[in-house]
């Protein structure tokens, strides 16, 4: 309610003290991409090509920004993309896609060639992660490909309830 609206008006940023870290994020009232895709699937209608390209381009730009700052997201998925409403010049409505939940992300040091910590959501994991091999930020690019497939088909390319079923 009121806290969410106040947070939406606050500027974004972070402040820390010896005992706490406070982060203020933009309030994105459009929900998450996963919910949008579920609603589309339930309606029996695919997203338009224009909408797929717009959303995907925005997420890809966010990943490019993270990688330019040596951050590997490691859990990129539709549930970790939030949507902020944007007013259009023609009076219409659109959304701006923003990457969230960097809880398992990792800063990559200049001398890190590969990362080795296993994390992420099974359906979006790159072959390197599934095989418990060292990986790079290119694992995020794999996840982008899975996300693009999901945007186009309204389903995941790899079906299964767990990692063993998905990796078959």
SULVENLIN-V210520 format. One line per field, one symbol per residue. ss: DSSP state (2 for helix, 1 for strand, 0 for the rest). psi: psi as a letter, one per 30 degrees, with the letter a starting at -180 (. if undefined). burial: # if it has 9 or more other C-alpha atoms within 8 Angstrom, else .. A space follows every 10 residues. Layout:
ss = ???
psi = ???
burial = ???
//
This chain:
ss = 0222222220 0011110000 1111000000 0122222222 2220000022 2222222222 2222222200 1100000222 1111111000 0011111110 0000011000 0000100000 0222002222 0000100222 2222222222 2220000000 00222200
psi = ceeeeeeffl llalklaffl kkkklkkjfg aleeeeeeee eefgklklee eeeeeeeeee eeeeeeefgh kkefhklffg jlkkkkkleg fakllkkkka igeglkkjle gjellfkkll kefgkleeee ghlllaffee eeeeeeeeee eefglkfjkl fleeeef.
burial = ....#.##.. .......... ...#####.# ########.# #....##... .#..##.### .##..##..# ########## #####..... ....#####. ...##..#.. ....#....# .#####.### ...####.## .###.##### ##.#.#...# ..#.##..
//
